[in-house]
Amino acid sequence: MAEFNQQGYKTAFKATSLFGGVQFVCIIIKILQSKLIAVWLGSVGFGIMSLFNATTSLIASLANLGLQSSAVRDIAAADKEQDIHLVSQIVKAINRWVVGTGLLGALITIALSPWLSRWVFDCDTYTLAFVFLSSVVLLTGIYNEYYAIMQGTRHLKLLAKANIFSALAGFVCSVPMYYFLRETGIVWALILTAISTTFVSFLYVRKIKLVTVRQSYKESYRLGLNTVKLGIMMSLSSISALLVQFIVKTFITHQSGLSEAGFYQAALAINDNYLGLVFIAMAKDYFPRLSQSKDNNQLVKAQVNEQAEIALLILSPMIIGMIVFLPFVIELLYSSEFLPLITMTKWLLVGAFVKAASWAISFVFLAKGDGKTYLFNELGVKCITLPSYLLGYYFFQLNGAGYAYLLNYAVYFLWVAIVAYRKYKVSYNRGFWKILLISLLFTIFYSTTESLYNPTTRYVIGILMILIISAFSFIELKRRLISHKS
């Protein structure tokens, strides 16, 4: 039996468990919210909300220069030196950059509002809505900065509480808008959610011990410039991903209408939100830990494998369980109106395995501050991402989007794995490959053969698969978290 570094696995598992619990609470809130929106607004309401979110997210990413993500690395590096004065200097500089770029983004949204309404919805009806949503662009940058401060200083409990109470506040503020105003309330719900999230995150970030520093605007510019340089690389990657989704959603809207765009968004929400505990753990704890170990490639390799293995072992039972009971999951989360998205969602869930594997190693480039390589990876794979989504939908409708998702992450996984090995000799070990291949084998086998069985046989086989994968995951987790000798 192989020996494992229990401490490394325990750290990864602890963070995943912490933010998994946070995400579970957030998931319950999202389930309630999605259910209410599905009942009150239907798939058309989902489509409108999806397009508003896609547009504001894209503009926010363009304007904010990726500062929130790159700030985590610089704050974590300063925090490692236990220099509170340096941390405070960086935080103040980044705050000024964030406010400045956020205001710029808000002004751009207002200026482009007529064009955005015509391009996104093919009419002038939503011009005023985009003017109001400019506030969301500004607030998005501010509350993401607060999260970056908590994340970079590794105040994980504060970050967890901020996430939970932000979700609760957003729910309480937005639901009345959906109920009383229906489609008209979508804009106000998004604005109130952004305001409440910013306010709650501000209350928690204030608890972090920092010192008051005097800093001229010239010093803020100089201190924030390195953060901005890496941030621009990250921002271009984020923008490219958001741009792809923006184009795909508008393409679906123009091809098939707002209802179909709502189905597409609902399927993405199941995959992204309800499996988000693993990916949130990677973003919240794994990235700053990796940033602090960036100069030791052996330690980086160990942390990549530890996080990837823990992620896959937690994801495996969840994914196979959701695939087996997907019709019930969709009706529970939305309504029977959304059942046409079953096949698309199934392939999104299969792709989540490969996404977890690729994410773990993609953080290496960011942790090392290698923005050019990171951007090369992200933009390079987008050469096939957008065409595959558009062609997939054109020929196979929603199912084609699911096929494209799996294909894109398979290519991305191989791409970043090869680049990481060639540049830093960072690679996955045998234990990781065993977990990935076994999990994928069981999941793909069930996904491709379930239609051959009658309903009773299908569920019997599905439950058997869940039990086998759960037992496998439990045994492998136990080996990594409890000390063993060879």
Summary of the structure (lengths in Angstrom):
residues: 486
radius of gyration: 22.1
end to end distance: 5.2
largest distance: 71.2
contacts: 1767
relative contact order: 0.12
helix: 89%
strand: 0%
